[in-house]
Amino acid sequence: MNITLIGYMGSGKTTIGKLLAKRLNFDFLDLDELIEKKYKQTIPEIFKEKGEIGFRKIEKEVLEESVLLPNTILSLGGGTPVYYNNIDTINESSHSVYLLTPITAIVDRLNQNKGTRPLIQHLTEENLTEYVGKHLFERRHYYEQSKTTFNTKDLAPNDIVELLIQHLQYQKILP
């Protein structure tokens, strides 16, 4: 059994994923980190060299390799479910969880680390909220195809993990 965390960048996938993996005694993998390790380049370097389309092809390849690993929590990039047939691959091979996060929380988090996120590095603070809102509207269709949607509003990371585990146990996804 593996669980794949889906959501917009800054929604807490990595933070929640690490805590969830520790709590369940699963492995934790971050798709972007796997890409960087395999290609020996940072995500911004890959974007610069290959463009977004080239990056998305690499992302699909690494996703297909990693989504099959057992007893793993896999944290995806925000755009991963949107491209190619990735959402189908994710749902066929794992239990997908969409971390539904308020736009205000996302924007606050992204403003703190824009330098590591190539798609938003150039945006002013004023434009970031509009950019995130537009993307969430466009990606919502894909995110909502997740097997579970979990609203993280006003919850601390540890609380999210505990409530998510309870929810997945209730759904009989976890023992």
VOBA-1610 file (N, C-alpha, C; in pm, whole numbers, padded with zeros to 5 digits, always signed):
BEGIN
Met+00085-00118+00000Met+00000+00000+00000Met+00088+00123+00000Asn+00055+00218-00083Asn+00124+00346-00078Asn+00022+00459-00090Ile+00063+00576-00045Ile-00023+00694-00045Ile+00051+00804-00119Thr-00021+00867-00211Thr+00035+00976-00288Thr-00035+01105-00249Leu+00045+01205-00209Leu-00010+01334-00167Leu-00010+01431-00285Ile-00128+01489-00309Ile-00151+01580-00420Ile-00196+01714-00365Gly-00157+01820-00430Gly-00202+01954-00393Gly-00112+02058-00457Tyr-00155+02181-00446Tyr-00079+02290-00506Tyr+00053+02308-00430Met+00152+02368-00495Met+00277+02394-00426Met+00247+02480-00303Gly+00311+02445-00193Gly+00288+02516-00069Gly+00171+02464+00012Ser+00110+02354-00032Ser-00006+02301+00041Ser+00034+02211+00159Gly+00162+02184+00172Gly+00209+02105+00286Gly+00235+01959+00256Lys+00244+01923+00130Lys+00262+01782+00093Lys+00389+01721+00154Thr+00499+01794+00149Thr+00625+01741+00202Thr+00621+01734+00354Thr+00575+01838+00418Thr+00567+01839+00564Thr+00476+01728+00615Ile+00356+01720+00558Ile+00259+01618+00598Ile+00312+01479+00562Gly+00371+01468+00444Gly+00423+01339+00399Gly+00528+01282+00492Lys+00620+01364+00536Lys+00725+01317+00627Lys+00665+01273+00761Leu+00574+01352+00814Leu+00510+01316+00941Leu+00426+01189+00928Leu+00351+01179+00819Leu+00266+01063+00795Leu+00350+00936+00779Ala+00458+00946+00704Ala+00547+00831+00684Ala+00606+00784+00818Lys+00648+00879+00899Lys+00704+00842+01030Lys+00598+00774+01116Arg+00481+00830+01117Arg+00370+00777+01199Arg+00330+00636+01156Leu+00332+00610+01023Leu+00291+00480+00970Leu+00407+00383+00952Asn+00529+00430+00979Asn+00649+00352+00955Asn+00661+00315+00806Phe+00632+00412+00720Phe+00646+00400+00575Phe+00771+00478+00533Asp+00815+00455+00411Asp+00919+00538+00352Asp+00855+00667+00303Phe+00932+00775+00298Phe+00885+00901+00241Phe+00971+00935+00121Leu+00905+00969+00010Leu+00974+01013-00110Leu+00911+01140-00161Asp+00993+01235-00201Asp+00949+01358-00263Asp+00986+01348-00412Leu+00888+01359-00499Leu+00913+01339-00642Leu+01018+01435-00695Asp+01013+01560-00654Asp+01114+01657-00702Asp+01254+01616-00658Glu+01268+01568-00534Glu+01399+01524-00487Glu+01448+01402-00565Leu+01357+01311-00599Leu+01394+01195-00680Leu+01443+01238-00818Ile+01376+01336-00876Ile+01416+01388-01008Ile+01555+01450-00999Glu+01577+01533-00897Glu+01707+01598-00881Glu+01818+01497-00862Lys+01791+01394-00784Lys+01893+01291-00760Lys+01924+01214-00888Lys+01821+01175-00960Lys+01840+01095-01081Lys+01912+01174-01191Tyr+01876+01302-01206Tyr+01931+01383-01316Tyr+02048+01471-01272Lys+02082+01466-01143Lys+02195+01541-01090Lys+02187+01690-01125Gln+02064+01744-01119Gln+02039+01886-01141Gln+01925+01928-01050Thr+01921+02056-01015Thr+01808+02106-00939Thr+01689+02124-01033Ile+01570+02133-00976Ile+01450+02155-01057Ile+01463+02286-01136Pro+01507+02398-01073Pro+01525+02520-01154Pro+01623+02502-01270Glu+01729+02424-01250Glu+01826+02400-01358Glu+01761+02319-01471Ile+01681+02220-01434Ile+01612+02140-01537Ile+01515+02227-01614Phe+01439+02311-01544Phe+01346+02404-01611Phe+01422+02494-01707Lys+01534+02548-01662Lys+01612+02641-01745Lys+01667+02572-01869Glu+01716+02449-01851Glu+01778+02376-01962Glu+01676+02314-02058Lys+01569+02255-02004Lys+01477+02178-02086Lys+01339+02242-02102Gly+01312+02347-02026Gly+01181+02409-02031Gly+01079+02326-01953Glu+00959+02380-01942Glu+00857+02310-01863Glu+00817+02178-01927Ile+00805+02174-02059Ile+00765+02050-02127Ile+00869+01940-02102Gly+00997+01974-02115Gly+01102+01876-02089Gly+01099+01828-01945Phe+01076+01921-01853Phe+01066+01882-01713Phe+00948+01787-01692Arg+00833+01817-01751Arg+00713+01734-01730Arg+00733+01592-01784Lys+00811+01576-01891Lys+00841+01442-01942Lys+00927+01364-01842Ile+01027+01431-01788Ile+01112+01369-01685Ile+01028+01332-01564Glu+00943+01425-01524Glu+00856+01405-01407Glu+00769+01281-01424Lys+00711+01265-01543Lys+00625+01149-01571Lys+00704+01019-01558Glu+00822+01018-01613Glu+00907+00899-01608Glu+00939+00860-01463Val+00980+00956-01382Val+01016+00928-01244Val+00891+00892-01162Leu+00779+00955-01191Leu+00653+00921-01124Leu+00619+00774-01147Glu+00625+00730-01272Glu+00590+00592-01305Glu+00680+00492-01233Glu+00805+00529-01209Glu+00898+00441-01137Glu+00867+00438-00987Ser+00832+00552-00931Ser+00822+00563-00786Ser+00683+00535-00729Val+00579+00551-00807Val+00443+00535-00754Val+00411+00390-00719Leu+00488+00298-00768Leu+00465+00156-00744Leu+00532+00103-00618Leu+00615+00184-00555Leu+00690+00136-00439Leu+00596+00112-00321Pro+00608-00003-00255Pro+00516-00035-00145Pro+00551+00041-00017Asn+00451+00056+00069Asn+00469+00120+00199Asn+00544+00251+00189Thr+00495+00336+00099Thr+00561+00462+00070Thr+00460+00575+00070Ile+00501+00689+00126Ile+00427+00813+00111Ile+00504+00892+00006Leu+00436+00927-00105Leu+00499+00999-00215Leu+00437+01138-00224Ser+00521+01239-00214Ser+00478+01378-00227Ser+00507+01424-00370Leu+00403+01475-00437Leu+00417+01517-00577Leu+00432+01667-00589Gly+00485+01710-00704Gly+00483+01851-00738Gly+00340+01893-00768Gly+00312+02020-00753Gly+00175+02070-00771Gly+00117+02045-00909Gly+00201+02043-01012Gly+00152+02023-01147Gly+00152+01878-01193Thr+00210+01790-01116Thr+00225+01651-01160Thr+00094+01586-01204Pro-00016+01597-01129Pro-00139+01528-01170Pro-00201+01582-01299Val-00161+01701-01339Val-00225+01770-01451Val-00175+01721-01587Tyr-00052+01678-01594Tyr+00010+01650-01723Tyr-00002+01503-01762Tyr-00004+01484-01893Tyr-00015+01351-01953Tyr-00133+01279-01889Asn-00119+01156-01855Asn-00227+01084-01785Asn-00182+01053-01642Asn-00107+01144-01584Asn-00048+01119-01452Asn-00152+01091-01345Ile-00266+01158-01347Ile-00365+01135-01242Ile-00417+00992-01249Asp-00429+00938-01370Asp-00472+00798-01384Asp-00364+00704-01331Thr-00239+00730-01365Thr-00128+00650-01315Thr-00125+00651-01163Ile-00142+00767-01106Ile-00141+00784-00960Ile-00254+00702-00897Asn-00374+00716-00949Asn-00490+00649-00890Asn-00490+00498-00912Glu-00430+00453-01019Glu-00422+00309-01045Glu-00320+00241-00955Ser-00220+00316-00911Ser-00107+00255-00840Ser-00097+00291-00692Ser-00184+00381-00645Ser-00172+00424-00505Ser-00305+00479-00457His-00309+00511-00328His-00425+00583-00274His-00388+00731-00273Ser-00453+00808-00356Ser-00422+00950-00369Ser-00501+01032-00268Val-00433+01131-00210Val-00494+01221-00113Val-00466+01364-00157Tyr-00573+01438-00182Tyr-00561+01580-00216Tyr-00565+01661-00088Leu-00458+01734-00060Leu-00453+01823+00055Leu-00511+01958+00013Leu-00639+01975+00039Leu-00711+02097+00004Leu-00672+02204+00105Thr-00603+02306+00057Thr-00545+02409+00143Thr-00595+02546+00100Pro-00633+02631+00194Pro-00682+02765+00158Pro-00577+02846+00081Ile-00623+02924-00014Ile-00533+03004-00098Ile-00448+03099-00014Thr-00505+03154+00091Thr-00428+03247+00175Thr-00309+03177+00240Ala-00329+03055+00286Ala-00220+02978+00347Ala-00113+02946+00243Ile-00156+02909+00124Ile-00061+02878+00017Ile+00023+03000-00018Val-00042+03114-00039Val+00030+03236-00076Val+00128+03277+00032Asp+00087+03269+00159Asp+00178+03303+00270Asp+00302+03215+00267Arg+00283+03085+00248Arg+00397+02992+00245Arg+00487+03017+00125Leu+00426+03040+00009Leu+00505+03061-00113Leu+00585+03190-00107Asn+00530+03293-00046Asn+00604+03418-00033Asn+00732+03401+00048Gln+00734+03302+00135Gln+00851+03279+00219Gln+00965+03208+00147Asn+00935+03138+00037Asn+01043+03064-00033Asn+01028+03065-00184Lys+01000+03181-00240Lys+00983+03192-00386Lys+01110+03153-00463Gly+01225+03175-00403Gly+01351+03150-00473Gly+01373+03007-00515Thr+01308+02913-00448Thr+01326+02772-00481Thr+01217+02719-00573Arg+01129+02807-00618Arg+01015+02764-00701Arg+01019+02837-00834Pro+01067+02770-00938Pro+01093+02837-01065Pro+00970+02900-01131Leu+00853+02846-01107Leu+00734+02899-01175Leu+00686+03031-01114Ile+00731+03064-00994Ile+00681+03187-00930Ile+00791+03285-00892Gln+00915+03256-00923Gln+01027+03341-00883Gln+01009+03485-00930His+00952+03504-01046His+00942+03636-01108His+00820+03716-01063Leu+00730+03656-00988Leu+00605+03722-00952Leu+00620+03816-00834Thr+00554+03931-00844Thr+00547+04021-00730Thr+00447+03964-00631Glu+00452+04014-00512Glu+00361+03966-00408Glu+00215+03984-00450Glu+00187+04096-00515Glu+00049+04124-00558Glu+00001+04024-00663Asn+00090+03986-00752Asn+00051+03896-00861Asn+00042+03750-00817Leu+00105+03717-00706Leu+00110+03577-00663Leu-00029+03523-00629Thr-00109+03600-00559Thr-00244+03554-00522Thr-00326+03526-00647Glu-00319+03614-00744Glu-00393+03594-00870Glu-00342+03470-00943Tyr-00212+03453-00947Tyr-00149+03340-01015Tyr-00192+03207-00951Val-00186+03202-00818Val-00224+03080-00746Val-00373+03051-00768Gly-00456+03154-00757Gly-00600+03135-00777Gly-00633+03082-00915Lys-00566+03134-01017Lys-00587+03088-01155Lys-00546+02942-01169His-00430+02908-01115His-00382+02769-01123His-00474+02673-01048Leu-00517+02713-00929Leu-00606+02626-00853Leu-00735+02601-00929Phe-00786+02703-00995Phe-00906+02687-01076Phe-00881+02590-01191Glu-00767+02603-01258Glu-00734+02516-01371Glu-00704+02373-01328Arg-00642+02356-01214Arg-00598+02223-01169Arg-00702+02150-01085Arg-00799+02222-01040Arg-00898+02165-00950Arg-00958+02034-01003His-00989+02030-01131His-01047+01911-01194His-00959+01788-01171Tyr-00829+01806-01182Tyr-00736+01695-01164Tyr-00720+01660-01016Tyr-00702+01762-00933Tyr-00686+01738-00790Tyr-00807+01664-00733Glu-00925+01703-00777Glu-01047+01644-00722Glu-01073+01501-00771Gln-00989+01451-00860Gln-00999+01311-00900Gln-00927+01220-00799Ser-00864+01279-00700Ser-00799+01201-00594Ser-00902+01114-00525Lys-00857+01003-00473Lys-00947+00911-00404Lys-00998+00971-00272Thr-00917+01055-00209Thr-00955+01121-00085Thr-00920+01269-00096Thr-01013+01354-00056Thr-00985+01498-00042Thr-00987+01529+00106Phe-00882+01594+00154Phe-00870+01624+00296Phe-00847+01774+00314Asn-00941+01841+00380Asn-00933+01984+00401Asn-00840+02014+00519Thr-00735+02090+00493Thr-00634+02119+00594Thr-00657+02253+00665Lys-00766+02320+00633Lys-00791+02455+00686Lys-00782+02460+00838Asp-00700+02554+00884Asp-00685+02584+01027Asp-00633+02467+01110Leu-00566+02372+01047Leu-00512+02258+01120Leu-00359+02262+01119Ala-00299+02226+01230Ala-00154+02214+01241Ala-00112+02082+01174Pro+00012+02074+01125Pro+00056+01952+01056Pro+00032+01823+01134Asn+00064+01818+01262Asn+00042+01695+01340Asn-00106+01660+01350Asp-00191+01762+01359Asp-00335+01737+01363Asp-00385+01683+01229Ile-00332+01737+01121Ile-00368+01688+00988Ile-00335+01540+00977Val-00215+01503+01020Val-00171+01364+01011Val-00262+01273+01093Glu-00291+01310+01215Glu-00375+01225+01300Glu-00516+01211+01243Leu-00574+01321+01199Leu-00709+01316+01143Leu-00711+01241+01009Leu-00606+01257+00930Leu-00598+01186+00803Leu-00587+01035+00826Ile-00506+00994+00922Ile-00494+00852+00954Ile-00631+00797+00999Gln-00698+00869+01087Gln-00831+00826+01131Gln-00927+00814+01013His-00922+00910+00924His-01009+00909+00806His-00979+00788+00716Leu-00850+00762+00693Leu-00811+00649+00607Leu-00842+00515+00674Gln-00836+00509+00805Gln-00876+00388+00876Gln-01027+00367+00864Tyr-01101+00474+00878Tyr-01247+00466+00865Tyr-01286+00419+00725Gln-01212+00465+00623Gln-01238+00423+00485Gln-01182+00283+00456Lys-01117+00224+00556Lys-01054+00092+00544Lys-00939+00090+00442Ile-00874+00206+00426Ile-00754+00216+00343Ile-00633+00172+00427Leu-00637+00209+00555Leu-00533+00169+00650Leu-00597+00078+00755Pro-00518-00015+00808Pro-00574-00103+00915Pro-00594-00026+01045
//
